[in-house]
Amino acid sequence: MTEFIHCYNCDVYKSASNAIYDRSIDNEYKLEWARMLAEAQIKSRERRTSIIIFRIGNEWLALPTIHFKEVSDIKTIHKIPHNTNPVIRGFANVGGEVETCFSLGALLNIQKGNDEESASARLVHRRIIVAEYNKKRYVFPVSEIGSIFRYFKDTLERVPTTVSGLSASYMYGVIKWRERYVGLLNADHLFGSLERNFR
């Protein structure tokens, strides 16, 4: 009996355990794990939505990345004679094309706030966004571009009651980004309103 009794710390047990860890992994096992990891990554991407975050006045807003065609330096916006609609800013030359420029600030009733002052201190430059919806282009200036961001739909929160009624009506929720709330704009409602203002 004694010759078959071993201490758990003896060389026999050590050799046996090392053999288990050192054994080669068969290809079928590797392929199965690769497949499971790839599926997990795909599912993770599918659950997240890509948006571009930007600021207008004191409000941080976002639209789905799919609608963005171009972001460029601010252009000279030429006013339209006798235009009384504040949502239509005028015309601008963007990429060699004359485009109608809209004011999301006027549409959403957004006022300038503290972020405008802090942006000046940070040397933030205004930008022109060229968006596309239903094969039509919509151009509007923004105070600042934040970033491209991907969020999980289950992190979407309700629009706070502190958001003004007009702005809130264009949002379908808010997300947390860099310790601030960002309003996710409803593309159907937003671009539909811009189109009606243009008629």
For each residue, the residues with C-beta under 8 A, 3 or more apart:
1: 4 5
2: 5
3:
4: 1
5: 1 2
6: 10 12 13
7: 10 13
8: 13
9: 13 14
10: 6 7 13 14
11: 14 15
12: 6 15 16
13: 6 7 8 9 10 16 17
14: 9 10 11 17 18
15: 11 12 18 19
16: 12 13 19 20
17: 13 14 20 21
18: 14 15 21 22
19: 15 16 22 23
20: 16 17 23
21: 17 18
22: 18 19
23: 19 20
24:
25: 29 30
26: 29 30
27: 30 31
28: 31 32
29: 25 26 32 33
30: 25 26 27 33 34
31: 27 28 34 35
32: 28 29 35 36
33: 29 30 36 37
34: 30 31 37 38
35: 31 32 38 39
36: 32 33 39 40
37: 33 34 40 41
38: 34 35 41 42
39: 35 36 42 43
40: 36 37 43 44
41: 37 38 44 45
42: 38 39 45 46
43: 39 40 46 47
44: 40 41 47 48
45: 41 42 48
46: 42 43
47: 43 44 152 153
48: 44 45 150 151 152 153
49: 64 150 151 153
50: 64 65 66 148 149 150
51: 62 63 64 65 148 149 150 151 184
52: 62 63 65 68 71 145 146 147 148 149
53: 60 61 62 145 146 147 148 149 177 182
54: 60 61 62 127 129 142 143 144 145 146
55: 58 59 60 61 115 119 142 143 144 145 146
56: 59 61 104 105 108 110 142 143
57: 105 110 111 112 113 115 116 143
58: 55 110 111 112 113 114 115 116
59: 55 56 108 110 167 183
60: 53 54 55 115 146 177 180 181 182 183
61: 53 54 55 56 104 182 183 184 185
62: 51 52 53 54 146 149 175 182 183 184 185
63: 51 52 67 68 131 184 185 187 190
64: 49 50 51 67 187
65: 50 51 52 68 148
66: 50
67: 63 64 131 132 133 187
68: 52 63 65 71 129 130 131
69: 130 131 132 137
70: 94 95 128 129 130
71: 52 68 127 128 129 130 145
72: 75 94 95 127 128 130
73: 125 127 128
74: 125 126 127 128 141
75: 72 92 93 94 128
76: 92 93
77: 89 90 91 92 101 141
78: 90 91 92
79: 83 89 90
80: 83 88 90 91
81:
82:
83: 79 80 88 90
84:
85: 88 197
86: 103 106
87: 102 103 106 107 194 197
88: 80 83 85 100 101 102 103 197 198
89: 77 79 101 102 103 140 141
90: 77 78 79 80 83 100 101
91: 77 78 80 98 99 100 101
92: 75 76 77 78 98 99 101 128 139
93: 75 76 96 97 98 99
94: 70 72 75 97 99 128 130 139
95: 70 72 130
96: 93
97: 93 94
98: 91 92 93
99: 91 92 93 94 130 137 139
100: 88 90 91 139 198
101: 77 88 89 90 91 92 128 139 140 141
102: 87 88 89 107 138 139 140 194 197 198
103: 86 87 88 89 106 107 140 141
104: 56 61 107 108 110 140 142 190
105: 56 57 108 109 110 111
106: 86 87 103 109
107: 87 102 103 104 170 190 193 194 197
108: 56 59 104 105 166 167 170
109: 105 106 164 166 167
110: 56 57 58 59 104 105 167
111: 57 58 105
112: 57 58 116
113: 57 58 116
114: 58 117 118
115: 55 57 58 60 118 119 143 144
116: 57 58 112 113 119 120 143
117: 114 120 121
118: 114 115 121 122
119: 55 115 116 122 124 143 144
120: 116 117 123 124
121: 117 118
122: 118 119
123: 120
124: 119 120 143 144
125: 73 74 144
126: 74 141 142 143 144
127: 54 71 72 73 74 141 142 144 145
128: 70 71 72 73 74 75 92 94 101 139 140 141 142
129: 54 68 70 71 139 140 141 142
130: 68 69 70 71 72 94 95 99 137 138 139
131: 63 67 68 69 137 138 139 140 191
132: 67 69 135 136 137 138
133: 67 136 138 187 191
134: 191
135: 132
136: 132 133 191 195
137: 69 99 130 131 132
138: 102 130 131 132 133 191 194
139: 92 94 99 100 101 102 128 129 130 131
140: 89 101 102 103 104 128 129 131
141: 74 77 89 101 103 126 127 128 129
142: 54 55 56 104 126 127 128 129 145
143: 54 55 56 57 115 116 119 124 126
144: 54 55 115 119 124 125 126 127
145: 52 53 54 55 71 127 142
146: 52 53 54 55 60 62 149 177 178 182
147: 52 53
148: 50 51 52 53 65
149: 50 51 52 53 62 146 175 177 182
150: 48 49 50 51
151: 48 49 51 155 156 175
152: 47 48 155
153: 47 48 49 156
154:
155: 151 152 175 176
156: 151 153 172 173 174 175 184
157: 173 174 175 176 181
158: 173 174
159: 163 168 171 172 173 174 183
160: 163 174 181
161:
162:
163: 159 160 167 168 171 174 183
164: 109 167 168
165: 168 169
166: 108 109 169 170
167: 59 108 109 110 163 164 170 171 183
168: 159 163 164 165 171 183
169: 165 166 189
170: 107 108 166 167 183 185 186 189 190 193
171: 159 163 167 168 174 183 184 185 186
172: 156 159 184 185 186
173: 156 157 158 159 183 184
174: 156 157 158 159 160 163 171 181 182 183 184
175: 62 149 151 155 156 157 181 182 184
176: 155 157 179 180 181 182
177: 53 60 146 149 180 181 182
178: 146
179: 176
180: 60 176 177
181: 60 157 160 174 175 176 177
182: 53 60 61 62 146 149 174 175 176 177
183: 59 60 61 62 159 163 167 168 170 171 173 174
184: 51 61 62 63 156 171 172 173 174 175
185: 61 62 63 170 171 172 189 190
186: 170 171 172 189 190
187: 63 64 67 133 190 191
188: 191 192
189: 169 170 185 186 192 193
190: 63 104 107 170 185 186 187 193 194
191: 131 133 134 136 138 187 188 194 195
192: 188 189 195 196
193: 107 170 189 190 196 197
194: 87 102 107 138 190 191 197 198
195: 136 191 192 198 199
196: 192 193 199
197: 85 87 88 102 107 193 194
198: 88 100 102 194 195
199: 195 196
